[in-house]
Amino acid sequence: MTDLSQLVKAYDIRGVVPDQLDEPLAELFGAAFATVTEADAIVIGHDMRPSSPGLSRAFARGAASLGADVTEIGLCSTDELYFASGALGLPGAMFTASHNPAQYNGIKLCRKGAAPVGQDTGLADLRALVEQWQESGDRPQEAATPGRITQRDVLTDYAAHLLSLVDLTAIRPLKVVVDAGNGMGGHTVPTVFAGLPLDLVPLYFELDGTFPNHEANPLDPKNLVDLQARVRETGADLGLAFDGDADRCFVVDERGEPVSPSAITALVAARELAKHPGSVVIHNLITSWSVPEVVKEHGGTPVRTRVGHSFIKQEMARTGAVFGGEHSAHYYFRDFWNADTGMLAALHVLAALGGQPGTLSALVAEYDRYAASGEINSTVHDQAASSAAVRAAFADAEGIEVDELDGLTIAAPDWWFNVRASNTEPLLRLNVEARDPATMTRIRDQALAIIRA
């Protein structure tokens, strides 16, 4: 019997196939999802991993056995599934392991309107119900009339909705390299970009869940190398890289240099505030100082949150925020049911760049104001002890502010850093930012020396 404590994570279900996640277990999760949401209909999609169609269909059988009608949208990106959940008003399940290696798969879940399902909003209940069925050996009681399973293609509707939110009709022609990493960007980009004044240079658009060229994880710099090289070779105006399920988008400029997700957050925030003056913009506590600065400069109200999509989406709903951004290149939009869509962020970047004559590097310079370390992971034996040692070394100095909204944040007038424990691995994650590179390097090295002692 699978240990569900290893499979059910903080925000989703994810594990190795078939050792931790197989079709019989997916069927139980489908039945549990129908039970917990009390839904009479749900929508399901899946990515290009070899195990995804079978797992997705098993989940559909489980939900249908309890009487829920199932709409299968088939191959899709995660944000396309969120679109379907929002547009159809149905709870949704997306079979993907995002950027994880090929042997993994998982399930991202949402309630109708793409509302998040996390530990406190349904995942814990799902796990408990499946564990109960596993331990008792009893199957859930089937409905007298099973639900119907039907298919529906929503890709063109998804593209039309995104393009209704960003005006690209008047932009100058742009050459853009897109690295889909053999993931779902290869499925969505051709439809979304069709008819736009873009010279598209596709890279790894073939759907292949074995990831033969590189991992579909653009957060790791080694996975951007091919994109950077192609941008330089072709003289492109910019490059875009999508992760495996294409809900995150990373940007490189015309020099092939990565653009910080914080700079993209600030750029999109400024554009959304121009359309919706005085609105709230959400940013997690690891985004750059530049994000709340830009939000205030454009008349908005910045709200700082914990890291993680369920926290961001909850704050989006609570505050009515127009937009939210994270350091990991997740971008959330009120006009997209508060859900994250890297594609919509990419369209904003294209519109901003194509609406003026300059380069992307010049455009984003206004939003990239400080020196940042990026996220640095360290394996530690005792996360709490390492964090306490960092606090003891820094917290008592004059002018230091300490908060524990999410991990440990230490801030001084000229720098700040955050240390957070991983939810799933024995890691501490360090992010440092300072007003100049020398200060950033000094603080980064001091903190790492303590963490890795």
C-alpha positions in Angstrom: 0.0 0.0 0.0 1.4 3.4 -1.0 2.4 5.7 1.8 0.3 8.7 1.0 2.3 11.0 3.3 5.0 10.8 0.6 2.6 11.3 -2.3 0.3 14.0 -1.1 2.3 17.2 -0.9 1.5 20.7 0.4 -0.1 21.8 -2.9 -0.7 18.7 -5.0 -0.2 15.0 -5.4 3.1 13.9 -6.9 5.2 10.8 -6.9 7.1 8.1 -9.0 5.0 6.0 -11.4 4.0 3.2 -10.8 5.8 2.8 -7.4 3.9 5.6 -5.7 1.1 6.4 -8.1 -0.6 3.9 -10.4 -4.0 3.7 -12.1 -5.9 1.9 -9.3 -4.8 4.6 -6.9 -5.7 7.3 -9.4 -9.2 5.8 -9.6 -9.6 6.0 -5.8 -8.4 9.7 -5.9 -11.1 10.3 -8.6 -13.8 8.9 -6.4 -12.5 10.8 -3.4 -12.3 14.1 -5.4 -16.0 13.7 -6.4 -16.9 13.0 -2.8 -14.9 15.9 -1.2 -16.1 18.5 -3.8 -19.6 17.1 -3.8 -19.5 17.8 -7.5 -22.0 16.4 -10.0 -19.5 17.2 -12.8 -15.7 17.7 -13.1 -13.2 18.5 -15.9 -9.9 16.6 -16.4 -6.8 17.3 -18.5 -3.3 15.8 -18.8 0.2 16.5 -20.0 2.4 14.5 -22.4 4.0 12.1 -20.0 3.6 8.5 -21.1 1.6 7.6 -17.9 -0.7 10.6 -18.1 -3.5 9.4 -20.3 -4.0 6.1 -18.3 -3.9 7.9 -15.0 -6.3 10.5 -16.2 -8.8 8.0 -17.5 -8.6 6.0 -14.3 -9.4 9.2 -12.3 -12.3 9.8 -14.6 -13.6 6.3 -14.0 -13.4 6.8 -10.2 -15.3 10.1 -10.4 -17.9 8.7 -12.8 -18.5 5.7 -10.6 -19.9 8.0 -7.9 -22.2 9.7 -10.4 -20.1 12.7 -11.5 -20.1 13.6 -15.2 -16.6 14.0 -16.5 -15.4 16.3 -19.3 -12.0 15.2 -20.6 -10.1 18.0 -22.4 -7.1 15.7 -23.1 -3.7 17.1 -23.8 -3.4 20.6 -22.2 -1.3 22.9 -20.2 -2.1 23.4 -16.5 -3.3 26.9 -17.1 -5.5 25.5 -19.9 -7.1 23.2 -17.3 -7.6 26.2 -15.0 -9.3 28.0 -17.9 -11.6 25.1 -18.4 -12.4 25.0 -14.7 -13.2 28.7 -14.7 -15.1 28.9 -18.0 -17.1 25.8 -17.3 -17.6 26.4 -13.6 -16.3 22.9 -12.7 -13.8 21.4 -10.3 -10.7 20.3 -12.2 -7.9 17.8 -12.1 -4.7 18.1 -14.1 -2.4 15.1 -14.5 1.2 16.4 -14.5 4.4 16.4 -12.5 5.3 19.9 -13.9 9.1 20.1 -14.2 9.9 16.8 -12.4 11.8 14.1 -14.3 10.1 11.6 -16.6 9.5 8.9 -13.9 7.2 11.2 -11.9 3.6 12.1 -12.3 0.9 13.8 -10.2 -2.4 15.6 -9.9 -3.0 19.3 -9.5 -6.5 19.9 -8.3 -8.9 22.9 -8.1 -12.5 23.6 -7.2 -14.8 25.3 -9.6 -13.6 28.6 -10.9 -10.0 27.4 -10.5 -10.1 27.9 -6.7 -7.0 26.2 -5.1 -7.1 22.9 -3.4 -4.3 22.7 -0.8 -3.8 20.9 2.5 -6.3 23.1 4.3 -8.8 23.3 1.4 -9.3 19.6 0.5 -6.1 17.7 0.0 -6.0 16.5 3.6 -9.6 15.3 3.3 -8.8 13.5 0.0 -5.8 11.7 1.6 -7.8 10.7 4.6 -10.6 9.3 2.5 -8.3 7.3 0.2 -6.4 6.0 3.2 -9.7 4.9 4.8 -10.6 3.0 1.6 -7.2 1.4 1.4 -7.1 0.2 5.0 -10.6 -1.1 5.0 -10.4 -2.8 1.6 -13.8 -1.4 0.8 -14.5 0.3 -2.4 -16.6 3.5 -2.3 -20.3 3.0 -2.8 -21.0 3.3 -6.5 -23.9 5.5 -7.7 -27.0 3.9 -9.1 -26.4 5.8 -12.4 -22.7 6.4 -13.2 -21.6 9.7 -14.6 -21.0 10.2 -18.3 -17.4 10.7 -19.7 -17.3 13.0 -22.7 -14.5 14.8 -24.6 -14.1 18.5 -25.3 -11.3 20.5 -26.9 -10.9 23.9 -25.3 -7.6 25.0 -26.8 -9.0 27.6 -29.2 -11.3 29.0 -26.5 -8.3 29.2 -24.1 -6.3 31.1 -26.6 -9.1 33.5 -27.5 -9.6 34.3 -23.8 -6.0 35.1 -23.3 -5.8 37.3 -26.4 -8.9 39.1 -25.2 -7.0 40.3 -22.2 -3.9 41.7 -23.9 -4.0 43.9 -27.1 -1.3 42.7 -29.5 -2.8 43.9 -32.7 -0.7 47.0 -33.0 2.7 45.7 -31.9 5.7 45.9 -34.2 7.0 42.5 -35.6 9.1 40.6 -33.2 11.3 37.5 -33.5 10.8 35.2 -30.5 12.5 32.0 -29.7 10.3 29.6 -27.6 11.8 26.6 -25.8 8.9 24.3 -24.9 11.3 21.7 -23.4 9.2 18.9 -25.1 6.4 19.9 -22.7 3.0 21.4 -23.1 4.2 24.7 -24.5 4.6 22.9 -27.7 0.9 22.2 -27.7 -0.4 25.7 -26.6 2.1 28.2 -28.2 1.2 27.5 -31.9 -2.5 28.2 -31.3 -2.0 31.2 -29.0 0.6 32.9 -31.2 -1.2 32.1 -34.5 -1.9 35.3 -36.5 0.2 37.5 -34.3 3.0 39.6 -35.8 5.6 37.2 -34.5 8.4 35.4 -36.2 8.4 32.2 -34.1 11.5 30.1 -33.7 10.4 26.9 -32.1 12.7 24.8 -29.9 11.8 21.3 -28.7 8.1 21.6 -29.5 7.7 17.8 -30.0 5.6 16.5 -27.1 7.8 13.9 -25.3 7.4 13.1 -21.6 10.8 11.5 -21.5 12.4 15.0 -22.0 15.2 13.9 -24.4 16.8 17.4 -24.7 16.8 18.8 -21.2 14.6 18.9 -18.1 11.6 21.1 -18.5 12.6 23.2 -15.5 13.7 26.6 -16.6 14.4 27.6 -13.0 17.7 25.7 -13.4 20.1 27.8 -15.5 21.5 24.8 -17.3 18.1 24.3 -19.0 18.2 27.8 -20.5 21.5 27.3 -22.3 19.9 26.1 -25.6 17.4 29.0 -25.6 20.1 31.6 -24.9 22.2 30.3 -27.7 19.4 30.3 -30.2 18.3 33.8 -29.3 21.9 35.0 -30.0 22.3 32.9 -33.2 19.0 34.2 -34.7 19.2 37.8 -33.5 15.8 37.4 -31.8 14.2 40.1 -29.8 13.6 37.8 -26.9 13.3 34.1 -25.8 10.6 32.4 -23.7 11.0 29.1 -21.9 8.1 27.1 -20.5 8.2 24.4 -17.9 6.8 20.9 -18.5 3.1 21.8 -17.9 3.6 25.3 -19.3 2.1 27.2 -16.4 5.4 29.0 -15.8 7.2 31.2 -18.3 10.8 32.4 -18.1 12.1 35.2 -20.2 15.6 36.0 -21.7 16.4 39.3 -23.4 17.9 39.9 -26.8 21.4 39.3 -25.5 20.3 35.9 -24.2 20.5 37.1 -20.6 17.8 35.8 -18.2 15.3 38.4 -17.0 14.4 38.2 -13.3 10.9 37.0 -12.6 10.7 39.9 -10.2 11.3 42.3 -13.1 8.6 40.6 -15.1 6.3 40.8 -12.1 7.0 44.6 -11.8 6.5 45.1 -15.6 3.2 43.2 -15.7 2.0 45.0 -12.5 2.6 48.4 -14.0 0.6 47.3 -17.1 -2.3 45.9 -15.0 -2.3 49.0 -12.8 -2.6 51.2 -16.0 -5.8 49.3 -16.8 -7.1 49.1 -13.2 -5.8 52.1 -11.3 -5.4 51.9 -7.5 -5.6 48.1 -7.4 -3.9 45.6 -5.1 -0.9 43.6 -6.4 0.3 40.5 -4.5 3.9 39.5 -4.3 5.6 36.8 -2.3 8.2 37.7 0.3 11.1 36.5 -2.0 10.4 38.9 -4.8 12.6 41.9 -5.2 12.3 45.2 -3.4 11.6 46.6 -6.8 8.2 45.0 -7.0 6.4 46.9 -4.2 8.3 50.0 -5.2 7.0 49.9 -8.8 3.5 49.0 -7.5 3.5 52.1 -5.3 5.0 54.3 -8.1 2.1 53.3 -10.3 -0.6 54.0 -7.7 -1.2 50.5 -6.5 -1.1 48.8 -3.2 1.4 46.0 -2.7 0.5 43.1 -0.4 3.3 40.7 0.7 2.5 37.0 1.2 4.0 33.6 1.9 5.5 31.6 -1.0 3.1 29.1 -2.7 0.2 29.3 -5.1 -2.5 28.5 -2.5 -1.4 31.4 -0.3 -1.2 33.8 -3.3 -4.7 32.7 -4.6 -6.2 33.1 -1.2 -4.8 36.6 -0.9 -5.9 37.4 -4.4 -9.5 36.4 -3.5 -9.4 38.2 -0.1 -8.0 41.5 -1.5 -9.5 41.5 -5.0 -6.0 42.0 -6.3 -5.6 42.5 -10.0 -2.3 40.6 -10.3 0.2 38.5 -8.3 3.7 37.4 -9.0 6.3 35.0 -7.5 10.0 34.7 -7.8 9.5 31.2 -9.3 7.8 32.7 -12.4 4.3 32.0 -11.4 2.0 34.8 -12.4 -1.6 35.2 -11.3 -4.4 37.3 -12.8 -7.8 38.4 -11.6 -9.0 38.1 -15.1 -7.9 34.5 -15.1 -9.9 33.4 -12.1 -6.9 34.4 -9.8 -5.1 31.4 -11.3 -1.5 31.3 -12.6 -0.8 31.5 -16.3 2.7 31.9 -17.7 1.3 32.4 -21.2 -0.6 35.5 -20.2 2.5 37.0 -18.6 4.4 36.2 -21.8 1.7 38.0 -23.9 2.2 41.1 -21.6 5.9 41.0 -22.2 5.4 40.8 -26.0 2.9 43.6 -25.9 5.2 45.8 -23.8 8.2 45.1 -26.0 6.3 45.4 -29.3 4.6 48.7 -28.2 7.9 50.6 -28.2 11.1 50.7 -30.3 13.7 49.7 -27.7 15.2 46.4 -26.7 13.9 44.2 -23.9 17.1 44.7 -21.8 16.5 48.4 -21.9 12.8 48.0 -21.2 13.3 45.8 -18.1 16.2 47.9 -16.7 13.6 50.1 -15.0 12.3 47.1 -13.1 15.6 45.3 -12.2 17.1 47.6 -9.6 19.0 45.4 -7.2 21.5 42.6 -7.0 20.0 39.2 -6.2 21.5 35.8 -5.5 18.7 33.7 -6.9 17.5 30.8 -4.8 20.4 28.7 -3.4 19.6 25.3 -1.9 21.7 23.7 0.9 21.2 20.2 2.2 21.1 20.3 6.0 20.6 17.7 8.8 18.5 20.0 11.0 16.6 22.7 9.3 15.4 24.4 12.5 18.9 24.4 14.1 20.5 25.9 11.0 17.8 28.6 10.8 18.3 29.4 14.5 22.1 29.7 14.0 21.5 32.2 11.1 19.1 34.2 13.3 21.6 34.3 16.2 24.3 35.6 13.9 22.3 38.4 12.3 19.2 39.3 14.3 20.7 41.4 17.2 22.7 43.9 15.0 21.5 47.5 15.0 19.0 48.4 12.3 18.0 44.8 11.7 14.4 43.8 11.2 13.3 40.1 11.6 10.0 38.5 10.6 8.9 34.9 10.3 5.9 35.2 7.9 7.5 32.3 5.9 10.8 31.0 7.2 13.2 33.6 8.5 13.6 37.0 6.8 16.4 39.3 8.0 16.3 42.9 6.6 18.8 45.8 6.9 18.6 49.2 5.1 20.9 47.9 2.3 20.1 44.2 2.1 17.7 41.4 3.0 17.6 37.7 2.9 15.2 34.9 3.5 15.9 31.3 4.7 13.0 28.8 4.2 12.9 25.0 4.8 11.7 22.8 1.9 8.4 21.1 2.5 9.6 17.9 0.8 13.4 17.6 1.1 16.1 18.2 3.8 16.9 21.6 2.3 17.2 25.2 3.3 16.5 27.7 0.5 18.4 31.0 0.7 17.5 34.2 -1.2 19.6 37.3 -0.8 19.1 40.8 -2.3 21.2 44.0 -1.8 21.6 47.5 -3.3 24.9 46.5 -4.9 26.6 43.2 -6.0 29.4 43.4 -3.5 27.0 43.7 -0.5 24.9 40.9 -1.9 27.9 38.6 -2.3 29.1 39.4 1.3 25.8 38.7 2.9 25.2 35.6 0.8 28.6 34.1 1.7 28.1 34.9 5.4 24.7 33.2 5.5 25.8 30.2 3.5 28.8 29.7 5.8 26.5 29.4 8.8 23.9 27.2 7.0 26.6 24.8 5.7 28.7 24.7 8.8 
